[in-house]
Amino acid sequence: AYGATACTDITGFGLLGHLLEMLGSKLGARLELAQLPLLPGAAEQIRAGILSTMHAANARSAGGLLEVPPTVDESRVQMLFDPQTSGGLLVCVDKTQATAFENFSQSKGFSLKPIGRLQEKGEVTIKII
């Protein structure tokens, strides 16, 4: 439905690990970190250095795959590596159906919001904006 091609729950590998798995070898992505929904207090915990035991390994897996402009809040970048269990859903839907899918998810009690888009893989796999 809604042109969905992939869906996963964000668990031990964090958002970035699951996104990389979904992208495969030919696709890249642009992520709008300002749109990334965070639990209250999550960014503050990251800024305070309170990280899960898997955070460092997840961050190492990003080696050279991210392009991050210096103006982006580093705590939001670090949230990409947070290995939450029973986390949110990451869903790829056709861009022409994004609004309809968002409305559908809200009608079912979920708050799914666009956080980026897929693109051809370039010099880096994931571009943060």
DOFIKE-634922 format. One line per 3 residues: number of its first residue (from 1); their letters; for each residue x, y, z of N, C-alpha, C, O. Coordinates in Angstrom, 3 decimals, m for minus. Layout:
// residues N
NUM	a	X:Y:Z:X:Y:Z:X:Y:Z:X:Y:Z ~ ...
***
This chain:
// residues 129
1	ayg	0.839:m1.191:0.000:0.000:0.000:0.000:0.878:1.246:0.000:1.966:1.247:0.575 ~ 0.402:2.299:m0.643:1.093:3.590:m0.684:2.489:3.490:m1.303:3.348:4.324:m1.018 ~ 2.717:2.508:m2.122:4.013:2.366:m2.772:5.118:1.968:m1.820:6.290:2.203:m2.112
4	ata	4.780:1.371:m0.688:5.796:0.958:0.284:6.670:m0.137:m0.314:6.176:m1.092:m0.914 ~ 7.973:0.023:m0.139:8.920:m0.973:m0.648:9.718:m1.638:0.451:10.324:m2.686:0.226 ~ 9.732:m1.042:1.654:10.492:m1.624:2.760:9.996:m1.040:4.073:9.500:0.086:4.123
7	ctd	10.139:m1.828:5.139:9.768:m1.367:6.475:10.557:m2.177:7.493:10.736:m3.384:7.331 ~ 11.025:m1.516:8.535:11.699:m2.220:9.632:11.491:m1.431:10.911:11.245:m0.226:10.875 ~ 11.592:m2.114:12.037:11.565:m1.398:13.306:13.009:m1.087:13.694:13.913:m1.882:13.441
10	itg	13.214:0.065:14.304:14.549:0.512:14.671:14.928:m0.191:15.967:14.364:0.079:17.027 ~ 15.885:m1.088:15.862:16.318:m1.874:17.020:17.825:m1.721:17.196:18.356:m0.631:16.979 ~ 18.501:m2.747:17.569:19.898:m2.732:17.983:20.900:m2.060:17.073:21.942:m1.613:17.553
13	fgl	20.638:m1.966:15.791:21.594:m1.340:14.879:21.323:0.145:14.684:22.038:0.810:13.935 ~ 20.300:0.673:15.348:19.970:2.084:15.235:19.381:2.424:13.885:19.349:1.593:12.978 ~ 18.922:3.638:13.762:18.322:4.099:12.512:19.297:3.959:11.352:18.926:3.490:10.277
16	lgh	20.548:4.367:11.571:21.510:4.320:10.474:21.765:2.896:10.000:21.771:2.639:8.796 ~ 21.973:1.978:10.918:22.240:0.591:10.539:21.097:m0.021:9.747:21.321:m0.728:8.764 ~ 19.880:0.250:10.177:18.722:m0.292:9.466:18.524:0.390:8.119:18.155:m0.261:7.141
19	lle	18.766:1.690:8.062:18.666:2.392:6.781:19.702:1.861:5.791:19.381:1.639:4.624 ~ 20.915:1.660:6.235:21.950:1.130:5.339:21.559:m0.241:4.792:21.785:m0.536:3.619 ~ 20.980:m1.064:5.639:20.528:m2.388:5.199:19.435:m2.256:4.144:19.422:m3.000:3.163
22	mlg	18.528:m1.322:4.343:17.438:m1.128:3.396:17.932:m0.559:2.062:17.370:m0.860:1.009 ~ 18.981:0.261:2.109:19.481:0.890:0.892:20.176:m0.083:m0.052:20.128:0.095:m1.270 ~ 20.813:m1.095:0.490:21.566:m2.011:m0.366:22.791:m1.323:m0.939:23.309:m0.379:m0.343
25	skl	23.254:m1.782:m2.077:24.506:m1.260:m2.639:24.315:m0.160:m3.675:25.296:0.471:m4.069 ~ 23.093:0.095:m4.129:22.884:1.054:m5.218:22.207:2.352:m4.816:22.249:3.327:m5.566 ~ 21.584:2.381:m3.645:20.837:3.567:m3.238:21.557:4.345:m2.150:22.350:3.797:m1.385
28	gar	21.261:5.622:m2.103:21.707:6.506:m1.045:20.490:7.177:m0.453:19.360:6.884:m0.844 ~ 20.716:8.081:0.493:19.604:8.781:1.124:20.039:10.162:1.587:21.214:10.409:1.860 ~ 19.064:11.046:1.664:19.227:12.365:2.285:18.333:12.359:3.515:17.135:12.095:3.416
31	lel	18.907:12.647:4.663:18.134:12.678:5.900:18.048:14.094:6.433:19.053:14.800:6.520 ~ 16.849:14.500:6.786:16.616:15.802:7.408:16.553:15.568:8.915:15.497:15.251:9.461 ~ 17.695:15.729:9.577:17.755:15.393:10.998:16.819:16.241:11.851:16.379:15.796:12.911
34	aql	16.512:17.444:11.409:15.575:18.271:12.173:14.192:17.627:12.223:13.410:17.932:13.124 ~ 13.873:16.742:11.275:12.580:16.067:11.230:12.562:14.767:12.028:11.500:14.171:12.208 ~ 13.718:14.320:12.509:13.813:13.057:13.236:13.108:13.188:14.586:13.529:13.984:15.425
37	pll	12.039:12.415:14.806:11.339:12.508:16.093:12.182:11.873:17.202:12.709:10.772:17.046 ~ 12.296:12.577:18.303:13.073:12.086:19.437:12.193:12.030:20.681:11.291:12.847:20.861 ~ 12.471:11.065:21.522:11.786:11.012:22.809:12.251:12.189:23.662:13.396:12.623:23.535
40	pga	11.388:12.711:24.526:11.805:13.812:25.399:13.040:13.417:26.214:13.075:12.348:26.823 ~ 14.040:14.283:26.216:15.255:14.041:26.986:16.328:13.240:26.276:17.443:13.132:26.786 ~ 16.026:12.670:25.106:17.002:11.811:24.421:18.254:12.588:24.017:19.369:12.126:24.261
43	aeq	18.088:13.753:23.408:19.252:14.537:22.981:20.076:14.981:24.188:21.304:15.011:24.121 ~ 19.421:15.318:25.272:20.127:15.735:26.481:20.980:14.596:27.038:22.094:14.821:27.509 ~ 20.455:13.380:26.980:21.224:12.218:27.449:22.479:12.019:26.601:23.564:11.764:27.123
46	ira	22.310:12.139:25.279:23.461:12.015:24.369:24.495:13.096:24.691:25.688:12.812:24.791 ~ 24.025:14.345:24.853:24.954:15.448:25.153:25.684:15.223:26.477:26.827:15.648:26.640 ~ 25.023:14.557:27.413:25.641:14.267:28.709:26.570:13.059:28.641:27.191:12.700:29.641
49	gil	26.671:12.433:27.477:27.562:11.281:27.327:26.965:9.972:27.799:27.685:8.987:27.963 ~ 25.675:9.945:28.018:25.005:8.712:28.450:24.584:7.961:27.194:23.617:8.323:26.524 ~ 25.332:6.909:26.894:25.138:6.147:25.659:24.953:4.674:25.978:25.415:4.186:27.009
52	stm	24.284:3.985:25.095:24.132:2.550:25.273:25.452:1.847:24.949:26.344:2.434:24.336 ~ 25.562:0.612:25.358:26.801:m0.134:25.112:27.039:m0.409:23.632:28.183:m0.622:23.230 ~ 26.001:m0.410:22.821:26.159:m0.691:21.380:26.370:0.575:20.547:26.639:0.487:19.349
55	haa	26.253:1.740:21.166:26.336:2.999:20.438:27.660:3.129:19.675:27.654:3.470:18.492 ~ 28.775:2.866:20.327:30.093:3.038:19.692:30.255:2.122:18.484:30.760:2.548:17.446 ~ 29.836:0.885:18.610:29.949:m0.059:17.480:29.071:0.402:16.321:29.482:0.322:15.163
58	nar	27.877:0.880:16.620:26.998:1.378:15.567:27.609:2.595:14.887:27.518:2.724:13.666 ~ 28.227:3.486:15.648:28.857:4.681:15.078:30.033:4.285:14.186:30.224:4.870:13.119 ~ 30.821:3.301:14.613:31.956:2.846:13.786:31.480:2.286:12.448:32.181:2.403:11.443
61	sag	30.313:1.689:12.431:29.811:1.094:11.192:29.498:2.154:10.139:29.338:1.828:8.963 ~ 29.409:3.407:10.546:29.101:4.495:9.615:30.344:5.008:8.908:30.240:5.849:8.014 ~ 31.518:4.521:9.289:32.786:5.016:8.769:32.773:5.429:7.306:32.730:4.573:6.422
64	gll	32.809:6.722:7.044:32.879:7.240:5.689:31.585:7.202:4.899:31.580:7.570:3.724 ~ 30.493:6.772:5.502:29.231:6.655:4.777:28.338:7.877:4.930:27.341:8.013:4.221 ~ 28.692:8.768:5.854:27.863:9.947:6.138:28.559:11.226:5.702:29.773:11.373:5.839
67	evp	27.771:12.139:5.178:28.239:13.499:4.938:27.413:14.396:5.844:26.200:14.518:5.674 ~ 28.078:15.023:6.807:27.387:15.820:7.808:27.914:17.250:7.762:29.100:17.474:8.004 ~ 27.059:18.218:7.458:27.520:19.610:7.477:27.819:20.059:8.908:27.206:19.558:9.851
70	ptv	28.745:20.989:9.080:29.131:21.422:10.437:28.010:22.130:11.197:28.102:22.277:12.416 ~ 26.974:22.565:10.522:25.884:23.287:11.183:24.858:22.371:11.845:23.987:22.849:12.572 ~ 24.947:21.072:11.606:23.969:20.124:12.154:24.291:19.840:13.624:25.453:19.673:13.995
73	des	23.253:19.788:14.448:23.385:19.475:15.870:23.977:18.072:16.023:23.365:17.087:15.610 ~ 25.162:17.986:16.614:25.871:16.705:16.750:25.073:15.685:17.564:25.167:14.485:17.303 ~ 24.293:16.138:18.540:23.512:15.178:19.325:22.480:14.480:18.441:22.166:13.310:18.663
76	rvq	21.948:15.185:17.439:21.001:14.554:16.517:21.716:13.547:15.625:21.163:12.490:15.320 ~ 22.931:13.860:15.206:23.711:12.900:14.419:23.933:11.641:15.256:23.778:10.527:14.756 ~ 24.289:11.814:16.508:24.552:10.670:17.383:23.310:9.817:17.603:23.421:8.621:17.872
79	mlf	22.134:10.416:17.493:20.896:9.642:17.648:20.748:8.595:16.549:20.031:7.610:16.729 ~ 21.414:8.795:15.416:21.351:7.808:14.330:21.943:6.467:14.739:21.608:5.436:14.156 ~ 22.821:6.474:15.739:23.511:5.256:16.165:22.886:4.626:17.406:23.332:3.574:17.864
82	dpq	21.855:5.271:17.949:21.242:4.811:19.189:20.503:3.497:18.954:19.591:3.444:18.128 ~ 20.878:2.448:19.660:20.307:1.115:19.403:19.057:0.813:20.215:19.033:m0.151:20.981 ~ 18.042:1.607:20.060:16.807:1.372:20.803:16.169:0.055:20.368:16.188:m0.309:19.193
85	tsg	15.615:m0.634:21.330:14.806:m1.800:20.996:13.351:m1.369:21.043:12.986:m0.457:21.785 ~ 12.540:m2.017:20.263:11.143:m1.622:20.114:11.046:m0.151:19.735:10.183:0.581:20.219 ~ 11.935:0.252:18.873:11.973:1.646:18.448:10.900:1.943:17.423:9.969:1.164:17.217
88	gll	11.054:3.077:16.794:10.109:3.504:15.775:10.227:2.666:14.517:11.086:1.790:14.411 ~ 9.362:2.947:13.578:9.381:2.254:12.295:10.069:3.120:11.250:9.902:4.340:11.236 ~ 10.831:2.494:10.388:11.422:3.141:9.231:10.753:2.517:8.019:10.887:1.320:7.767
91	vcv	10.023:3.352:7.264:9.223:2.874:6.142:9.610:3.641:4.889:9.717:4.867:4.921 ~ 9.818:2.942:3.799:10.055:3.590:2.503:8.764:3.521:1.700:8.269:2.440:1.381 ~ 8.223:4.709:1.376:7.014:4.781:0.559:7.284:5.674:m0.645:8.186:6.512:m0.621
94	dkt	6.508:5.490:m1.677:6.630:6.317:m2.870:6.379:7.773:m2.487:5.433:8.076:m1.759 ~ 7.239:8.680:m2.985:7.123:10.089:m2.580:5.783:10.702:m2.957:5.322:11.636:m2.299 ~ 5.153:10.188:m4.008:3.848:10.731:m4.395:2.750:10.289:m3.425:1.651:10.845:m3.432
97	qat	3.044:9.299:m2.599:2.066:8.776:m1.643:2.393:9.142:m0.199:1.692:8.715:0.719 ~ 3.451:9.929:0.014:3.919:10.209:1.371:2.844:10.863:2.233:2.645:10.448:3.375 ~ 2.157:11.857:1.726:1.135:12.544:2.510:m0.032:11.613:2.821:m0.536:11.600:3.944
100	afe	m0.459:10.840:1.836:m1.560:9.891:2.060:m1.156:8.846:3.098:m1.967:8.470:3.945 ~ 0.090:8.374:3.039:0.562:7.388:4.008:0.635:7.996:5.408:0.274:7.348:6.391 ~ 1.101:9.238:5.494:1.163:9.917:6.790:m0.239:10.062:7.382:m0.442:9.812:8.570
103	nfs	m1.198:10.462:6.560:m2.588:10.590:7.032:m3.148:9.245:7.468:m3.823:9.156:8.493 ~ m2.872:8.192:6.693:m3.318:6.847:7.043:m2.736:6.429:8.390:m3.461:5.933:9.253 ~ m1.431:6.628:8.575:m0.797:6.212:9.832:m1.404:6.964:11.015:m1.604:6.385:12.083
106	qsk	m1.699:8.250:10.828:m2.321:9.023:11.907:m3.723:8.516:12.221:m4.133:8.505:13.381 ~ m4.461:8.097:11.195:m5.812:7.575:11.426:m5.783:6.267:12.210:m6.783:5.883:12.817 ~ m4.641:5.583:12.200:m4.476:4.327:12.942:m3.781:4.532:14.280:m3.484:3.565:14.982
109	gfs	m3.516:5.808:14.642:m2.922:6.094:15.944:m1.410:6.177:15.952:m0.804:6.213:17.023 ~ m0.790:6.207:14.789:0.665:6.305:14.693:1.045:7.703:14.210:0.264:8.379:13.540 ~ 2.236:8.113:14.558:2.730:9.400:14.093:3.981:9.157:13.253:5.103:9.276:13.746
112	lkp	3.780:8.819:11.987:4.906:8.595:11.081:5.101:9.843:10.245:4.159:10.330:9.620 ~ 6.320:10.364:10.231:6.634:11.598:9.516:7.813:11.351:8.579:8.693:10.548:8.887 ~ 7.834:12.038:7.435:8.987:11.916:6.534:10.244:12.487:7.191:10.207:13.568:7.778
115	igr	11.347:11.760:7.088:12.626:12.247:7.617:13.680:12.334:6.527:14.807:12.753:6.791 ~ 13.334:11.947:5.312:14.317:12.006:4.235:13.771:11.417:2.962:12.576:11.159:2.823 ~ 14.690:11.211:2.035:14.299:10.607:0.760:15.452:9.780:0.213:16.620:10.007:0.527
118	lqe	15.080:8.820:m0.610:16.090:7.984:m1.265:16.611:8.698:m2.495:15.925:9.534:m3.083 ~ 17.817:8.364:m2.872:18.424:8.924:m4.075:19.473:7.941:m4.569:19.788:6.957:m3.901 ~ 20.006:8.225:m5.748:21.092:7.395:m6.239:22.277:7.541:m5.309:22.514:8.611:m4.749
121	kge	23.019:6.462:m5.150:24.188:6.495:m4.289:25.259:7.373:m4.929:25.603:7.185:m6.096 ~ 25.778:8.319:m4.176:26.829:9.199:m4.664:28.146:8.853:m4.004:28.412:7.694:m3.683 ~ 28.970:9.874:m3.805:30.261:9.666:m3.154:30.090:9.194:m1.717:30.899:8.411:m1.218
124	vti	29.047:9.663:m1.056:28.706:9.167:0.275:27.328:8.523:0.184:26.518:8.884:m0.670 ~ 27.077:7.590:1.052:25.808:6.873:1.017:24.668:7.714:1.573:23.572:7.736:1.013 ~ 24.930:8.405:2.678:23.865:9.158:3.345:24.326:10.601:3.548:25.366:10.859:4.155
127	kii	23.538:11.519:3.034:23.813:12.945:3.175:22.857:13.506:4.218:21.640:13.359:4.102 ~ 23.410:14.143:5.227:22.606:14.743:6.277:22.346:16.194:5.907:23.269:16.922:5.541 ~ 21.096:16.611:6.001:20.768:18.018:5.755:19.983:18.571:6.925:19.608:19.743:6.918
***
